[in-house]
Structure formats: structure tokens, C-alpha cells
């Protein structure tokens, strides 16, 4: 099932549509960029890198001038389509499973000693992944970390995991190197 993406300045609201935080012109420009990048990634690597990111961990790295960082918690594989210029873009879920951001989980373990437990496999409820339970698990894991929090938000974006695979391999073989 495909859903439309609506700009923030739209006067009407369609049932089930994804609502952007961007006004129409900016939204269409950004969706066009995302659409083209996803298409190029798929053609060049054969791998879908387009996801609906659900929930974000927000944290501030150590250091006086550090800016807040955000990383997605859950990643749902999606595809975008565009029938014509007037109809705009639609987003539909792919058959692949929603997954936990393994890069984030490994980063938290390696850099901060934070272990995320109980999410392999992902908990489920009547509609699929139990998003509330996943968020609660992350909240509990980062409880007490100053400036850290969970943002219950969603965003469409291109996410590649090639660097994570290389980083994990290098980390595992650090003594040999």
C-alpha cells in the first residue's frame, strides 16, 4: 500500500499520508534528491538503501563545542514512486523486515559501554514491531546520560551500511593489524 507525502503547508490532510516538516517547494526538492539517490544506489550496488527511520537517539558527544547528534533506532525498508510531476511522490513498504539499527547498537557498546538488551529478535505486537517497547528499552539503556533522549519521530532517508561492515571487521581484527 502506497501513501502520499504531504508538505507542512498543505491546507488539506489526507488520511494515512505522511506529513513532512517542510513546505511544498522544499519538500519536493528534498524528495527528488532522496528518490534519485535511492535509484542510483539500487542500480549501482543492487541494494536498497532507502528506509523510513522510526525513532531517533539524540546525544551530545563529549567536548565543549560538541553539537547534538541523532541516529535512527529502527529502519523500515521502503521504496518511493512518482507517477507524474503533478501527483508527487508516494512511499510504500518493501517486504523486507523492519530492523534495529545495528550500527547504533554497536557504536553505543564500543564508545559508551551501553548494552542494548532484549531486542534480538525485535519484540512484536499485533501490528508488527512493538515500537513503544523498543523505545522504552533504549530509554532505559540511556537513562542518566545527561543530554541524551529518544525522539519519537520518523524520516525518510538513504542509509548505507558498507562503512559499518568495514568498521566492525577492522575492530574485530585490531590486534592482528
N, CA, C and O of each residue as an XYZ file, in Angstrom:
708
protein
N       0.849     -1.181      0.000
C       0.000      0.000      0.000
C       0.892      1.241      0.000
O       1.796      1.369      0.825
N       0.627      2.139     -0.926
C       1.394      3.374     -1.043
C       0.691      4.497     -0.301
O      -0.538      4.567     -0.267
N       1.493      5.380      0.297
C       0.946      6.562      0.943
C       1.616      7.791      0.346
O       2.782      7.757     -0.048
N       0.861      8.864      0.289
C       1.378     10.116     -0.247
C       2.209     10.825      0.816
O       2.087     10.554      2.011
N       3.050     11.733      0.354
C       3.823     12.591      1.248
C       3.302     14.005      1.046
O       3.312     14.527     -0.069
N       2.848     14.621      2.131
C       2.250     15.959      2.051
C       3.156     17.002      2.697
O       3.808     16.724      3.704
N       3.197     18.204      2.118
C       4.007     19.277      2.711
C       3.355     19.834      3.973
O       2.158     19.659      4.198
N       4.155     20.501      4.782
C       3.651     21.070      6.027
C       2.654     22.194      5.784
O       1.792     22.451      6.624
N       2.763     22.863      4.647
C       1.880     23.995      4.367
C       0.632     23.609      3.574
O      -0.079     24.479      3.073
N       0.365     22.308      3.460
C      -0.838     21.847      2.765
C      -2.076     22.196      3.585
O      -2.092     22.023      4.804
N      -3.100     22.684      2.915
C      -4.341     23.060      3.597
C      -5.196     21.847      3.954
O      -5.976     21.880      4.907
N      -5.041     20.791      3.187
C      -5.834     19.585      3.454
C      -4.932     18.486      4.000
O      -3.716     18.497      3.810
N      -5.557     17.551      4.672
C      -4.837     16.396      5.200
C      -5.492     15.137      4.681
O      -6.686     14.916      4.880
N      -4.707     14.319      4.016
C      -5.213     13.045      3.523
C      -5.033     11.984      4.593
O      -4.009     11.948      5.275
N      -6.016     11.133      4.738
C      -5.936     10.050      5.719
C      -4.780      9.130      5.359
O      -4.660      8.696      4.214
N      -3.938      8.835      6.328
C      -2.839      7.907      6.121
C      -1.621      8.487      5.425
O      -0.643      7.768      5.215
N      -1.646      9.755      5.061
C      -0.496     10.353      4.380
C       0.612     10.661      5.372
O       0.362     10.886      6.556
N       1.829     10.667      4.875
C       2.969     11.088      5.680
C       3.050     12.606      5.604
O       2.993     13.177      4.515
N       3.181     13.248      6.725
C       3.219     14.718      6.784
C       4.669     15.173      6.941
O       5.339     14.800      7.904
N       5.145     15.968      6.006
C       6.505     16.484      6.047
C       6.594     17.684      6.972
O       5.590     18.343      7.242
N       7.788     17.966      7.454
C       8.027     19.188      8.232
C       8.422     20.333      7.301
O       8.603     21.464      7.750
N       8.555     20.044      6.012
C       8.976     21.043      5.030
C       7.791     21.578      4.232
O       6.810     20.870      4.003
N       7.896     22.831      3.815
C       6.898     23.426      2.929
C       7.020     22.773      1.551
O       8.021     22.120      1.256
N       6.012     22.948      0.723
C       5.885     22.236     -0.558
C       7.146     22.279     -1.421
O       7.643     21.229     -1.829
N       7.666     23.458     -1.702
C       8.814     23.571     -2.611
C      10.039     22.853     -2.048
O      10.714     22.118     -2.770
N      10.328     23.062     -0.772
C      11.481     22.404     -0.154
C      11.276     20.901     -0.057
O      12.216     20.132     -0.257
N      10.055     20.478      0.248
C       9.761     19.060      0.351
C       9.976     18.366     -0.993
O      10.617     17.317     -1.057
N       9.444     18.947     -2.056
C       9.584     18.329     -3.386
C      11.050     18.268     -3.812
O      11.480     17.274     -4.398
N      11.814     19.308     -3.527
C      13.239     19.313     -3.867
C      13.965     18.206     -3.104
O      14.762     17.466     -3.680
N      13.684     18.099     -1.816
C      14.355     17.092     -0.991
C      13.935     15.672     -1.371
O      14.774     14.773     -1.427
N      12.640     15.463     -1.632
C      12.173     14.139     -2.054
C      12.793     13.732     -3.386
O      13.113     12.562     -3.596
N      12.959     14.685     -4.270
C      13.594     14.414     -5.565
C      15.036     13.949     -5.362
O      15.479     13.000     -6.009
N      15.772     14.616     -4.460
C      17.147     14.216     -4.146
C      17.189     12.803     -3.568
O      18.005     11.981     -3.984
N      16.309     12.529     -2.612
C      16.266     11.214     -1.969
C      15.904     10.134     -2.985
O      16.512      9.064     -3.007
N      14.915     10.421     -3.822
C      14.457      9.481     -4.846
C      15.597      9.140     -5.810
O      15.834      7.968     -6.103
N      16.294     10.154     -6.297
C      17.393      9.935     -7.247
C      18.541      9.162     -6.616
O      19.102      8.264     -7.244
N      18.892      9.498     -5.391
C      19.973      8.797     -4.714
C      19.606      7.332     -4.472
O      20.441      6.446     -4.658
N      18.377      7.075     -4.064
C      17.928      5.694     -3.835
C      17.975      4.893     -5.133
O      18.389      3.734     -5.143
N      17.551      5.516     -6.214
C      17.555      4.846     -7.526
C      18.988      4.548     -7.963
O      19.268      3.457     -8.458
N      19.885      5.499     -7.785
C      21.292      5.305     -8.154
C      21.925      4.207     -7.304
O      22.615      3.335     -7.831
N      21.695      4.245     -5.993
C      22.239      3.203     -5.105
C      21.774      1.818     -5.522
O      22.565      0.875     -5.557
N      20.495      1.697     -5.837
C      19.943      0.404     -6.234
C      20.549     -0.071     -7.554
O      20.880     -1.247     -7.701
N      20.695      0.845     -8.513
C      21.267      0.477     -9.815
C      22.741      0.100     -9.708
O      23.189     -0.841    -10.362
N      23.501      0.832     -8.882
C      24.941      0.610     -8.801
C      25.329     -0.540     -7.888
O      26.290     -1.254     -8.175
N      24.605     -0.735     -6.796
C      25.003     -1.769     -5.838
C      24.033     -2.940     -5.763
O      24.374     -3.999     -5.235
N      22.835     -2.755     -6.285
C      21.828     -3.797     -6.199
C      21.193     -3.903     -4.826
O      20.452     -4.846     -4.548
N      21.484     -2.926     -3.960
C      20.983     -2.944     -2.593
C      20.105     -1.723     -2.356
O      20.471     -0.601     -2.705
N      18.937     -1.961     -1.754
C      18.063     -0.848     -1.391
C      18.633     -0.158     -0.164
O      18.903     -0.804      0.849
N      18.819      1.163     -0.253
C      19.337      1.932      0.883
C      18.305      2.939      1.376
O      18.630      3.813      2.180
N      17.062      2.827      0.904
C      16.012      3.771      1.279
C      15.184      3.183      2.422
O      14.645      2.081      2.322
N      15.099      3.953      3.509
C      14.392      3.487      4.697
C      13.531      4.594      5.281
O      13.791      5.784      5.100
N      12.500      4.159      5.985
C      11.761      5.046      6.872
C      12.387      4.805      8.240
O      12.218      3.741      8.836
N      13.113      5.808      8.730
C      13.730      5.718     10.051
C      12.661      6.053     11.082
O      11.977      7.071     10.969
N      12.521      5.199     12.079
C      11.486      5.371     13.097
C      12.162      5.523     14.451
O      12.800      4.593     14.943
N      12.022      6.680     15.039
C      12.644      6.978     16.316
C      14.117      7.300     16.165
O      14.819      6.723     15.334
N      14.571      8.239     16.993
C      15.970      8.651     16.936
C      16.536      8.755     18.347
O      15.869      9.216     19.273
N      17.784      8.313     18.485
C      18.518      8.550     19.713
C      19.250      9.869     19.530
O      19.963     10.060     18.545
N      19.072     10.778     20.480
C      19.768     12.070     20.455
C      20.773     12.074     21.593
O      20.443     11.732     22.728
N      22.017     12.469     21.277
C      23.040     12.555     22.304
C      24.026     13.664     21.951
O      24.084     14.137     20.816
N      24.780     14.053     22.935
C      25.819     15.061     22.737
C      27.161     14.425     23.077
O      27.385     13.991     24.207
N      28.049     14.373     22.090
C      29.380     13.824     22.371
C      30.125     14.673     23.394
O      29.763     15.823     23.647
N      31.158     14.097     23.970
C      31.956     14.832     24.947
C      32.699     15.963     24.247
O      33.106     15.833     23.092
N      32.870     17.068     24.957
C      33.589     18.210     24.404
C      32.763     19.471     24.526
O      31.536     19.433     24.433
N      33.426     20.572     24.731
C      32.739     21.843     24.973
C      31.937     22.320     23.775
O      30.848     22.870     23.939
N      32.458     22.118     22.580
C      31.787     22.630     21.377
C      30.994     21.557     20.639
O      30.599     21.762     19.492
N      30.762     20.445     21.268
C      30.062     19.337     20.611
C      28.610     19.704     20.328
O      27.937     20.335     21.144
N      28.147     19.295     19.157
C      26.756     19.511     18.773
C      25.989     18.214     18.975
O      26.558     17.122     18.965
N      24.674     18.366     19.159
C      23.838     17.181     19.317
C      23.935     16.294     18.081
O      24.004     16.784     16.954
N      23.939     14.994     18.308
C      23.925     14.002     17.233
C      22.614     13.246     17.300
O      21.996     13.147     18.360
N      22.194     12.717     16.167
C      20.978     11.898     16.099
C      21.257     10.671     15.254
O      21.965     10.740     14.249
N      20.700      9.562     15.666
C      20.811      8.329     14.890
C      19.486      7.599     14.939
O      18.837      7.555     15.983
N      19.076      7.021     13.808
C      17.814      6.283     13.799
C      17.902      5.012     14.630
O      18.960      4.392     14.744
N      16.767      4.640     15.207
C      16.702      3.428     16.027
C      16.194      2.246     15.195
O      16.815      1.183     15.174
N      15.078      2.435     14.519
C      14.503      1.385     13.674
C      14.542      1.831     12.219
O      14.398      3.016     11.918
N      14.737      0.872     11.321
C      14.789      1.161      9.893
C      13.840      0.235      9.146
O      14.000     -0.986      9.158
N      12.844      0.840      8.495
C      11.874      0.085      7.715
C      12.192      0.293      6.225
O      12.151      1.427      5.750
N      12.505     -0.771      5.485
C      12.806     -0.620      4.069
C      11.575     -0.143      3.292
O      10.491     -0.711      3.422
N      11.755      0.890      2.495
C      10.662      1.451      1.705
C      11.141      1.722      0.283
O      12.332      1.655     -0.022
N      10.188      2.026     -0.561
C      10.503      2.491     -1.907
C       9.644      3.708     -2.205
O       8.554      3.873     -1.658
N      10.155      4.548     -3.075
C       9.409      5.740     -3.485
C       9.040      5.591     -4.945
O       9.759      4.973     -5.730
N       7.897      6.172     -5.294
C       7.453      6.175     -6.686
C       6.878      7.539     -7.004
O       6.455      8.290     -6.125
N       6.880      7.827     -8.280
C       6.302      9.079     -8.754
C       5.640      8.803    -10.088
O       6.317      8.505    -11.073
N       4.305      8.901    -10.126
C       3.569      8.653    -11.371
C       3.814      9.765    -12.372
O       4.094      9.522    -13.546
N       3.703     10.993    -11.879
C       3.973     12.153    -12.724
C       4.258     13.356    -11.830
O       4.150     13.276    -10.607
N       4.618     14.461    -12.455
C       5.014     15.659    -11.707
C       3.876     16.200    -10.844
O       4.123     16.701     -9.747
N       2.652     16.107    -11.314
C       1.516     16.673    -10.581
C       1.118     15.875     -9.351
O       0.629     16.445     -8.375
N       1.319     14.574     -9.385
C       0.866     13.732     -8.276
C       1.862     13.636     -7.139
O       1.502     13.170     -6.059
N       3.090     14.054     -7.337
C       4.080     13.989     -6.272
C       4.560     12.573     -6.015
O       4.391     11.684     -6.850
N       5.152     12.375     -4.867
C       5.774     11.099     -4.520
C       4.901     10.298     -3.571
O       4.161     10.846     -2.754
N       5.011      8.982     -3.706
C       4.380      8.078     -2.748
C       5.467      7.179     -2.166
O       6.515      6.963     -2.776
N       5.192      6.671     -0.989
C       6.123      5.786     -0.295
C       5.368      4.499      0.028
O       4.220      4.527      0.472
N       6.037      3.372     -0.206
C       5.434      2.091      0.163
C       6.485      1.204      0.817
O       7.675      1.278      0.510
N       6.016      0.381      1.710
C       6.890     -0.521      2.453
C       7.302     -1.684      1.554
O       6.501     -2.182      0.763
N       8.548     -2.109      1.683
C       9.020     -3.305      0.985
C       8.742     -4.527      1.849
O       8.409     -4.393      3.027
N       8.873     -5.694      1.282
C       8.596     -6.936      2.006
C       9.633     -7.262      3.072
O       9.370     -8.082      3.951
N      10.809     -6.636      3.012
C      11.853     -6.906      3.998
C      11.415     -6.455      5.385
O      10.592     -5.550      5.529
N      11.980     -7.099      6.402
C      11.616     -6.795      7.782
C      12.176     -5.455      8.246
O      13.240     -5.021      7.805
N      11.441     -4.816      9.137
C      11.956     -3.654      9.849
C      13.091     -4.153     10.730
O      12.993     -5.222     11.332
N      14.176     -3.371     10.806
C      15.325     -3.842     11.575
C      15.829     -2.781     12.539
O      15.627     -1.582     12.349
N      16.485     -3.261     13.567
C      17.143     -2.407     14.531
C      18.413     -1.868     13.888
O      19.073     -2.585     13.137
N      18.764     -0.619     14.168
C      19.984     -0.022     13.642
C      21.180     -0.648     14.365
O      21.586     -0.193     15.435
N      21.728     -1.696     13.762
C      22.831     -2.441     14.372
C      24.081     -1.576     14.515
O      24.871     -1.774     15.438
N      24.261     -0.623     13.611
C      25.401      0.286     13.698
C      25.328      1.100     14.979
O      26.336      1.270     15.665
N      24.145      1.604     15.307
C      23.946      2.382     16.526
C      24.192      1.521     17.762
O      24.866      1.957     18.696
N      23.658      0.316     17.776
C      23.824     -0.579     18.922
C      25.308     -0.865     19.166
O      25.768     -0.837     20.307
N      26.048     -1.138     18.100
C      27.481     -1.415     18.227
C      28.249     -0.166     18.649
O      29.170     -0.251     19.461
N      27.879      0.987     18.107
C      28.511      2.253     18.485
C      28.326      2.528     19.976
O      29.281      2.899     20.659
N      27.118      2.351     20.479
C      26.850      2.583     21.902
C      27.671      1.651     22.781
O      28.188      2.064     23.819
N      27.791      0.394     22.367
C      28.575     -0.572     23.131
C      30.056     -0.200     23.116
O      30.704     -0.173     24.162
N      30.588      0.086     21.929
C      32.029      0.325     21.789
C      32.464      1.665     22.380
O      33.518      1.749     23.011
N      31.677      2.695     22.184
C      32.092      4.041     22.582
C      31.666      4.437     23.994
O      32.346      5.225     24.651
N      30.537      3.890     24.461
C      29.997      4.339     25.745
C      29.762      3.202     26.743
O      29.360      3.453     27.879
N      30.007      1.962     26.329
C      29.774      0.833     27.214
C      28.301      0.588     27.507
O      27.955     -0.022     28.518
N      27.433      1.068     26.614
C      25.988      0.899     26.794
C      25.542     -0.333     26.014
O      25.734     -0.420     24.801
N      24.951     -1.273     26.721
C      24.483     -2.502     26.101
C      22.963     -2.461     25.960
O      22.242     -2.231     26.931
N      22.502     -2.684     24.761
C      21.062     -2.717     24.486
C      20.640     -4.186     24.467
O      21.032     -4.941     23.577
N      19.847     -4.579     25.448
C      19.440     -5.982     25.600
C      17.960     -6.163     25.288
O      17.170     -5.230     25.427
N      17.591     -7.366     24.865
C      16.190     -7.733     24.701
C      15.568     -7.337     23.379
O      14.344     -7.349     23.249
N      16.388     -6.984     22.387
C      15.827     -6.565     21.097
C      16.251     -7.464     19.945
O      16.143     -7.083     18.779
N      16.737     -8.666     20.277
C      17.099     -9.614     19.229
C      16.465    -10.954     19.542
O      17.014    -11.698     20.355
N      15.351    -11.297     18.945
C      14.656    -10.575     17.871
C      13.876     -9.374     18.414
O      13.671     -9.233     19.620
N      13.451     -8.524     17.490
C      12.660     -7.360     17.883
C      11.331     -7.811     18.481
O      10.702     -8.735     17.966
N      10.898     -7.165     19.565
C       9.598     -7.519     20.144
C       8.468     -7.141     19.187
O       8.574     -6.176     18.429
N       7.403     -7.906     19.234
C       6.275     -7.652     18.336
C       4.992     -7.473     19.119
O       4.838     -7.965     20.237
N       4.064     -6.740     18.481
C       2.704     -6.607     18.997
C       1.765     -6.981     17.857
O       2.207     -7.569     16.869
N       0.500     -6.659     17.968
C      -0.486     -7.061     16.959
C      -0.252     -6.444     15.581
O      -0.725     -6.983     14.580
N       0.469     -5.323     15.512
C       0.670     -4.658     14.219
C       2.085     -4.830     13.678
O       2.422     -4.219     12.663
N       2.912     -5.631     14.313
C       4.282     -5.839     13.840
C       5.263     -5.535     14.957
O       5.071     -5.967     16.093
N       6.327     -4.784     14.633
C       7.332     -4.437     15.634
C       6.677     -3.590     16.725
O       5.940     -2.647     16.437
N       6.956     -3.938     17.968
C       6.444     -3.186     19.116
C       7.349     -1.970     19.323
O       8.296     -2.011     20.109
N       7.042     -0.899     18.611
C       7.867      0.310     18.606
C       7.964      0.908     20.008
O       9.040      1.340     20.423
N       6.862      0.938     20.731
C       6.870      1.503     22.080
C       7.842      0.741     22.983
O       8.551      1.357     23.780
N       7.883     -0.568     22.871
C       8.790     -1.365     23.700
C      10.245     -1.126     23.297
O      11.123     -1.071     24.158
N      10.504     -0.986     22.012
C      11.865     -0.698     21.550
C      12.326      0.644     22.105
O      13.442      0.759     22.611
N      11.463      1.665     22.009
C      11.808      2.988     22.552
C      12.039      2.923     24.060
O      12.968      3.545     24.574
N      11.198      2.174     24.767
C      11.347      2.043     26.222
C      12.674      1.376     26.571
O      13.326      1.762     27.540
N      13.073      0.388     25.796
C      14.344     -0.301     26.027
C      15.514      0.660     25.849
O      16.452      0.655     26.645
N      15.459      1.481     24.808
C      16.513      2.476     24.595
C      16.513      3.529     25.695
O      17.574      3.929     26.174
N      15.322      3.981     26.097
C      15.236      4.975     27.179
C      15.894      4.448     28.455
O      16.648      5.157     29.121
N      15.595      3.209     28.775
C      16.161      2.597     29.978
C      17.685      2.486     29.868
O      18.398      2.713     30.846
N      18.177      2.139     28.686
C      19.620      1.957     28.494
C      20.398      3.263     28.621
O      21.541      3.260     29.079
N      19.787      4.381     28.219
C      20.499      5.670     28.263
C      20.050      6.532     29.428
O      20.465      7.685     29.545
N      19.203      5.981     30.294
C      18.734      6.722     31.461
C      19.934      7.195     32.292
O      20.840      6.421     32.600
N      19.913      8.451     32.634
C      21.002      9.011     33.423
C      22.111      9.635     32.598
O      23.002     10.277     33.155
N      22.078      9.464     31.291
C      23.080     10.088     30.418
C      22.606     11.515     30.139
O      21.584     11.722     29.485
N      23.351     12.483     30.636
C      22.946     13.885     30.514
C      22.877     14.319     29.050
O      23.820     14.134     28.281
N      21.723     14.908     28.688
C      21.528     15.413     27.329
C      21.111     14.358     26.325
O      20.982     14.663     25.140
N      20.896     13.130     26.762
C      20.503     12.054     25.863
C      18.989     11.890     25.918
O      18.370     12.145     26.950
N      18.392     11.463     24.803
C      16.967     11.222     24.797
C      16.511     10.504     23.544
O      17.264     10.346     22.584
N      15.270     10.076     23.575
C      14.649      9.397     22.447
C      13.646     10.356     21.817
O      12.791     10.910     22.508
N      13.752     10.548     20.518
C      12.813     11.378     19.770
C      11.871     10.453     19.003
O      12.307      9.661     18.167
N      10.593     10.562     19.292
C       9.598      9.725     18.617
C       9.171     10.440     17.345
O       8.155     11.133     17.305
N       9.970     10.252     16.318
C       9.827     10.948     15.054
C      10.126      9.947     13.947
O      10.582      8.837     14.224
N       9.877     10.321     12.708
C      10.204      9.458     11.580
C      10.747     10.309     10.444
O      10.401     11.484     10.316
N      11.598      9.709      9.619
C      12.182     10.418      8.488
C      12.516      9.421      7.390
O      12.909      8.286      7.663
N      12.358      9.852      6.157
C      12.739      9.031      5.009
C      14.158      9.426      4.635
O      14.474     10.611      4.532
N      15.010      8.431      4.433
C      16.382      8.743      4.057
C      17.107      7.548      3.487
O      16.629      6.415      3.543
N      18.279      7.830      2.933
C      19.153      6.805      2.375
C      20.197      6.450      3.423
O      20.944      7.315      3.880
N      20.250      5.188      3.801
C      21.173      4.723      4.820
C      21.997      3.581      4.249
O      21.446      2.593      3.763
N      23.309      3.715      4.308
C      24.209      2.698      3.790
C      24.966      2.086      4.963
O      25.326      2.785      5.910
N      25.205      0.789      4.896
C      25.868      0.103      5.993
C      27.229     -0.460      5.608
O      27.820     -1.226      6.369
N      27.730     -0.091      4.441
C      29.037     -0.569      3.995
C      30.150     -0.178      4.942
O      31.023     -0.995      5.234
N      30.141      1.051      5.429
C      31.181      1.511      6.344
C      31.112      0.765      7.669
O      32.146      0.495      8.281
N      29.894      0.426      8.124
C      29.747     -0.313      9.381
C      30.388     -1.685      9.275
O      31.087     -2.117     10.192
N      30.156     -2.378      8.157
C      30.718     -3.711      7.976
C      32.242     -3.626      7.999
O      32.900     -4.452      8.632
N      32.808     -2.626      7.308
C      34.257     -2.453      7.300
C      34.776     -2.101      8.701
O      35.782     -2.652      9.148
N      34.085     -1.182      9.392
C      34.498     -0.776     10.737
C      34.461     -1.967     11.691
O      35.379     -2.153     12.490
N      33.407     -2.772     11.612
C      33.279     -3.925     12.501
C      34.398     -4.930     12.234
O      34.952     -5.505     13.171
N      34.730     -5.141     10.973
C      35.800     -6.057     10.616
C      37.145     -5.546     11.127
O      37.938     -6.316     11.668
N      37.405     -4.242     10.957
C      38.658     -3.666     11.445
C      38.752     -3.738     12.960
O      39.818     -4.033     13.501
N      37.657     -3.475     13.647
C      37.641     -3.533     15.107
C      37.909     -4.950     15.602
O      38.655     -5.149     16.561
N      37.300     -5.926     14.948
C      37.468     -7.318     15.348
C      38.904     -7.808     15.130
O      39.377     -8.695     15.841
N      39.589     -7.226     14.147
C      40.942     -7.672     13.818
C      42.017     -6.664     14.231
O      43.134     -6.703     13.717
N      41.689     -5.784     15.133
C      42.629     -4.714     15.526
C      43.957     -5.291     16.022
O      45.012     -4.747     15.696
N      43.934     -6.360     16.789
C      45.181     -6.933     17.317
C      46.053     -7.483     16.200
O      47.277     -7.363     16.259
N      45.452     -8.077     15.194
C      46.213     -8.630     14.072
C      46.810     -7.524     13.210
O      47.893     -7.680     12.646
N      46.092     -6.402     13.112
C      46.593     -5.294     12.281
C      47.671     -4.534     13.009
O      48.214     -3.568     12.473
